[in-house]
Amino acid sequence: MPLPENFVRAMYSDPQIERYRGNPLIEALPPIMNVPDLKAKLSGQIDFNPSECFINGRLRAHQICSLLDEFFQPLSGHIQLEEKLSIMIRAGYVGRNLADGNLNQHMQAGYERIMSGEMDNFRFTQAKSTARSLSLIGCSGSGKSITINRILATYPQVIYHQEYNFIQLTYLRIECPSDGSLKSLCLNFFREVDRTLHTNYEQKYGRKRHSPEVLLALMGQVATQRAIGVIVIDEIQRLNIRRTVSDERMLEFFVALVNVVGVPVVMVGTPKARPIFEMELQAGRRSAGFGSLFWEPMNKGLSKQDPKTGRIKRTEWRAFTDKLWQYQWLLKREEVLSEEIRDCWFDLSQGVLDIVVKLFVLAQLRAISTKIERVTVQLLKKVYEQELKPVHPMLDALRKGDPDLIVKYSDLQLTSIDKRLLELRQDIITQQDRKKAKPLFEGNENALRLYNLLIALECDSKLLQPLVENVFKAHPDLSVRDMIPIVLDWYKNPSKEELNTPKAEKVRASDWHTLPSEDLRFKFSQAEPGQFYESLNKGEDLFDMVEWLKRVG
């Protein structure tokens, strides 16, 4: 009988640690990865071809937006989180061995609690729990959810043990309900199990008027029956919404979640959830059962010199931005990220990972739509002021370092920014359509025929257009056949056509931002009003008289 698509058949390997040996639930998991392999697994895969910088703007917009989903650069915090999750999952299975009957003891203990109605009834004391918990707190956009998802994706979610006719669920990720209800949270658990395993627990338990305590015991029984490796509860700050539920009751619920369910639990939320875990010493210890991680935005850090090699050690911020900077689909892209742009980028984003990437994506889309075709300091500032207004309060709070303000604005949503991304893509599409709407040679069919014939003779299309226009002006009565040798002669000997070549087109001041980066007119367009001279570099844009006098004197 074939397995569902999301199931895999168990294949066992030596876990290399004695306390893990002889446990099929652990031996069926992927091997514990070393850091290089882990980084390779977590890193996003982006297909970038420099030649794609020259394709039309509509196609480039799609490539640029792929960064939002595909770009992921593993940082030290990500490695630390994966290590904790790896240990939590495996250690949680130590007390639930499928081979020696420990798992059955857990199921029997769970059954006893449900039937007696006493949630703290542990008559079967030999069913020892090895479950731990972890809380992960960070501002919106710090990469909590995407990192958890990428780490969990390194495990098969459902493993079928044919020898034991048993289905193992290695992880389960659920979100706190928007209404902040503990009962809804329990029902979300059953709903997600049903979605993954094609079962009907929600229908079985959800229709009855069970209290959260009874539902919690039922969750424990299901978690044991399906050998869940870890439960990840995301958006936990939503539990603060429902003021009818006291903080004390929430604390008791989460302590019981680990004690009763007997499965490792990871709770993920913004700083608004932090007080839930810090109210009492007991709950604080429980939430930090395997460490409490507080993810702050990426630190800019100071570049330090390696005393042995003399090279500058790259900070995580520098490594992250250098990697992201490579993915530019712009015609006039700067290959090396300047310190001026890097500093501006950090000041505007405050190191919030999601903002760092979205600011870069929005800047590239704006660069295409405005024809500037490169990322500059001025462009980043404009994008920040015009496109990122919804998150200004949170970023201002981070700049000030005010803990109360940070908590207040820590869970701002970025949906309006996502909407603006779509609008910018539409601007590029409209621009391309307008360009296509303007017919070549103003719809002159003979000119188009001549142009296509010469293209077939492998002539350069960029050089041909003015020549075709000129031949129709100079010899309007000739046939297309007679025009071909004239245009070919001009093409091979451009000096003969010198008098008929149109004059160089003047660039309006409003279009100076489209000129090459080294053009002084471009630099003028990027300078603050009245600051053009100060923005120029001595020795490059300006003759350094003082330095010259020192050399010749």
N, C-alpha and C positions, 0 to 999 in steps of 0.2 A: 504493500500500500504506500503510495507516494506521500511524502511529508508536505505540509504547507510551505509556501515560498520562504517564509521568515524563520523556518526551523532548520537546524543542522543536526546530523547524526554525530553522536559523541565519538571522539577519537582521543585516546588517553596518552599522556606523556608524563615523564618523570618531572615533578615540580621542583626538584633539586633541594627541597627543604624537608627535613625529617617529619616535622609535625603535620605537613601537608600530604605525606605519602599515604597511600591506601585509602584515600578519600576520592571517589569517582567525581564528586561535584567540583573538586579543585583540579584533579588531573585532566578533566575535560576542558579546562580554561586554556586560553592561549598562554604561551610561556611568558614569564616575567621579562619585560624588555629592558635593555640597557638604554642609556640616555641618547646616543646617536640614533638608534632604531626608533625610539619614541619620538624624537624630533621629526624624523622622516615620516612617521605615521601621522603625526598631528598637522604637519605643514600643509597649507593649501596648494593645490596643483593648478597653476594658471598657464594657459597656452599663450605665450607672447612671441610674436614674430615682428621684428622691426619694420618689415615691409608693409605691415598693416597700418603704419602711420600715414600711408599715402592713399588708403582707400577712402571712400566718401564718408562724410560725417555721420550719417545714419548708422552705418555698420560699426564705426568706431565707438559710437555711443553705447552700443550693446556690449562691446568688449570692455569698455571702461566700467560699466555697471556690474560686470561680472566680479569685480574686486569686492563688492559688498558681500558676496556669498562665498567666494573662493579664497580670498586672501586671508591667511592665518600664519603668523610668525610666533612659534613657541617661545615663551619667556620663562624666567626662573620660577615665577609663581605658578605657571601651568604645569611645569615638571613636578613641583612640590605637591600640587593637588592630585596629579595622576598617581604619584607614589602613595599618598594617603588612601586614595580610592582602591588602589591595587591591594594594599594590605587589609583594608576594611572588608573587601569582598571575600578574600581568601580566609582571613581570620574568622569572619562570620560563619564560614562553612565548617570550621574545625569542630564546633559543637553540634553540627547537623550532618553526620556521616551517613550516607546512603547504604554503605556496605556493612556497618557494624550495628545498625539498629537505633542509633542516636536520633535520627530524623523521626522515626516512629514514636520514640519517647516524647519528642516535642509535640507531635500531633496528638498523642494521648493526653498530654498535659493541657493543651489548648482545648480539647474536647471537654476535659474535666471542668475547666473554668467556665465554659459556655453553659454546660448543663447545671452547674451549681449556682451560676449567677454571681459568683465571687471572683472579681477580676484579679485579686491578689492571692488566689488559691494556688499554692505551689506544692501540692502533695507529692508530685513526682520530682523530688529534688535532684535526682540524677540527671534530669534534662537540663543541663547547665548551658546558659546562653553565653556566647562569646561575641555578641553584637556590640558595636560601638556607634557613636554618633559624631557628626561634624557639622559645624555651622560655617557657611561662607557668606560674608557680608560685603557688599560693594555698591557703589553708585550705579545708576542706570548707564549702560554703555561701557561698563568696565570689562565686558566679555565673559561674565559669569556663565550664562546659559549656553553660549556657543562653545565655550571651553568644556563644560560638562558634557555636552552632546558629542563633541569630537572625541573625548576620552572614552565615553561609553561606547562609541562606534568602533573602538578597537576590540570589543568583545561581541561574540554572537549573542543576540538577545535571548534566543530560545534554543536549548540543546535537548535532543531526544536521546535518552540512554536505553538502547534496545535491550540490553542484557537484563535491565531492571524494569523495563516497560514504564519508564518514568520521564516526565517532562520537567526540565529545569529552566527557570526564568532568571537569567543572570542579573538583570536590572529592571527597574520600573521607574519611570519619570512621570510625576504628576504635577499639576499646577494648583495652587490654592484657588478656590473659587472666588469670583469677583465680589460675592456678597459677604465674604469673610466668615462663613459658617463652618463649624467643625464637622457637622453632619454631612454637609456638601463635600467637604474634603474627603471624608470616608467613602462617599458614593463615587467621587472621582477616581479613587483607588480601584474600586470594583469595575468601573467603566473602562479604565485603561487595561486592566487584566483581561477583560472580555475582548477588547479590541485586538490585543496581542495574541491571545490564545484561542479566540473564537468560542468563548464560554458564555454563560448567562448568569454570572454572579449578581449583577446589578438588578436584574429582574427578580432573582431569587431572594435577595436581602433588602433591596431598595424600596420595595412596595410595602413592606411591613414598617410599623411605626417604632423602630428600634431607637434607643437613645444612643448618643455618641459612644458611651462606654461599651454597650453591647456590640455596636458596629466595630469598635476597636478590637474586641475579642475575636469577632468574625474575620477581621482583617488579618489578625495573627494566625488564625487557622488556615486561611487561604495562602498567606505568605509561606507557611510551613509546608503545606501540601504541594506548592509549586516551587519550593526551594529558591525563593527570591534572594538574590545576592546582595542587593542594595536598593533602598527606596530613596529617590531624589525628590524632594518637595520644593518646587520653585515658587517664586513670588510670595514668600511667606509673610511679607509685610502687609498683605491684604487682610490678614486676620485682625489687624488693628481697626479695620473699617467698622466692624460690628461691635459697637460699644456695649451691647447687652451681654457680651461674653467678657468676663473679667480677665485681667492679665494672669491672675493666680490660676484660673481654670485652664487657660492656655498652657501655662507651665506644667500643670499636672498632666495635661493631655500629652505633651511631648515627652515627658519623663516616662509615662506609661507606654508610649509608642515604641520605645526601645525595649523597655522591660517586658511588656506583654507580647508585642509582635515578635520580638526576639530576632530582628533583622537589622543590619546596619542602616542608619538613616542619615542622609545629608540634607540639611535645610539651607536653602539659598534665598537671599533677600537683600533689600537695600538697607541703609543705616536706620530706617524707620523701624526695622524689626529687631535691632540690637537690644533695646530695653527689655524685650520679651525674655531674652536669655540672661540678662544681667540683674534681674530683680532680686533673686534670692541666691545665696551661696550654693545651695543644693542644685538648683536648676542651672546655675552657671557652670558647676562642675559637670553636670550631665551634658549640657550643650557642647562643652569642651571635652567630651569623652575621648575624642581622638584629635583634639586640637580645634581651635576656632580661628579661621582665616579671615582677615579683614583686608580686602583688596582696595588699595588706594590707587588713584590714577598713576600712570607711569611717571617716574621721576626723571627730570631732565638730566640730573647728575653732572658732575664735573669730570671732564676728560683728564685722565691721569697718564703719565708717561711710564712705560715699563722700564725699570732701571737696567734690566739685562739687555733688551733689544733696542731701547731708545724710541720704540714706536708708541704712538698714542693708543691706549687701551680704549676700545669702543664701549660706550655705555649702551644699555639696552635701548634707550631712546634713539641713539645714533644708529645702532644696527637695524632697528625697526624701520626708521625713516629711510635709510639707505636702501633697504630691501624694497620698500613700497615705491620709492622714487623711480625704480627701474621700469615700473609698469605705467608708461606714459604713451598714449596713442596720439601724439601731437606732432605736427609738421616741424615746428621750430623748437622742439624740446631741448632743454639744457641737460647734458649727460651727467654732469656732476652737481649734486645738491649743495648750493652755497650755504654758508653759515647764517647769512642774513635771512634766507627763506626758512631755514631750519628753526631759527630762534622765533621767527614770526609764527610759524606753524605751531610751535609749542605754546606760545603765549595765547593764541586764539583757541586752541583745543584743550589746554591744560593737561595734556597727556591722557585724556579719556579716549580709550582705544577706538570706540565706535565713532566718536567725533573726529578723531585723527583721519580715519579712512573716509568718512563721508565728506569731510572738508576737501580732501584730495580729489575725490570723485566729482563733487560739485564744481570744483575749480576747473577740472579738465573739460567738463561739459560746457561750462561758461566760456572757456578758452576757445572751444570750437564754434559756439554760437556767436561770439563777438569777433571771431577771426584773428584773435591775438595769438592763438596756437602755441602757447607756452604758459607755464605757471610762474607767476611773479608775486612779490610781496603785496603789491597794490591789488592784484586780483584776489589773493587770499583774504585780504581785509574786506573787499567789497562783498565777496561771497559770505563771509562771516556776518557782516552787518545786515545783509539783505535776505540770506537764506537760513541762517541759524538762530533767528530771533527767539524761537520757543525755548532754547536751552541757555539763553543769556543769563537768566537768574542763577542757574546751577553753576555755570562756569564763573560768574562773578563771585559766588560764594566760595568756590575753590581758590580763586585768586586771593581773596581776603583771608582764607584759612579760618573762617568762622564756623565752628562745629554745629551751632544751632541752625545756621542758614543752610549748611550742607545737608543736615538731616531733613530740613523743610523742603528742599528742592531736589532731594536725592533720587526720586523716582519719576522725574519728568519723562514723558514719552516722546519718542522721536518720529511719530507717525506723520506729522506735518512736513518734516524734512524729506521723508520717503515720497510724499506727494509732490514736493518740489522737484525731486529727481525726475519724476515722470514728466513734469511740465517742461523741464529743460530739454529732455530728450525730444519732446514734441516740438519745441522751438527749433531744434536742429533739423528735424524732419521737414518742418514747414519751410525752412531756409533752403534745403536741398530741392524741395518741390518747386519753389519759386525760381531757383536757378534752372531747373529742367524746363520750366514753363516758358522761358525765354528762348525762342527758336534760334538755331544757328543760321547765320546769313539772312536773318529776318524772313525765313521761310522760302528763300529763292531756291527752287528745285534744281535748276541747272548748276548753281553754285554747290549745292549739296552733292550732286552727282559727280562733279569735277573733284570735289574734296575727297569723296569715297574712293574714286578711281586712283587718285594719287596716294591715298593711304594703302591701297592694295599693292602699290609699287614700292611699299616700305619707306615712304617719306615720313619725316617726323611731324606728328599732328600739330605740335605747338608752333612750328615754323610755318606750316601750311596755311593756317587760317588768315593771317594778314596778306599772304601772297595771293590767295584766291580772291579776297576782297578787292585787292588792288588791280587784278587782271580784269575784273568785271567793270571797274571804274575806267581803266585805260582803254579797254577794247570791248565795249558792250555789244558790238555787232558780230563778233566772231562766234563760231560754234564751239561747243565743249571740246570737240576733237582738235580744233586749231589752237585752243587755249593751253592744252596739255604741254606741248614743247616749250611754250613761252614760260609757263610757271616752272617747268623743270630747269630751264636755263637760269631763271632767277634763283631757284633753290640751290643750284650748284655754284653760281657766281653771285652772291648777295650784293657785291659792290655795284653791279649793274642796276640793282633795284633801289639803290640808296636814295634817289630823289623821290621815289614813290612810297618809301617806308614811312608809316605814320610816326609822328613825334612821340617821344616818351611821354607816357601819361603822367600828369602831375598828381601827387598824392595829397589829398586834402588833410588838413590838420586833424580832423576828426578821425582819420584812418591811420594816423601815425603809429598807433599801437599794433598795427599789423606788419610793420617793417621789421627787418632783422634786428636781433638783440644788440648788435654793435653799432647800429645806426643812431646818431645823436638825436634824431627826431623821435625815435622810439624811447630813448632814455628820458627825453623831455616829457613824453606822454605819461611816463611812470613816476615822475618826480612829484612831490607835494608842491602845491602852488608857492612860488617864490623860493623854492629850495633846489632848483635845478643845478646851480653851480656847486652847491654843497654835496649833491649826490654823485658828482663826477669823481673819478679816481685819478689821483696824480700819478703820472708815469704811464697811464693808459689813455685816459680821455684828455688829460691836461698835461702840458709841458711843465715838468717840475724844475723851475728855474733855480731854486735853492740847492737842490741835489746836484744839478748840473754845475753850478758855481763851485760847489765843494770838490767835485771831481777835477775840474780844470784849474782851480786855484792852487 
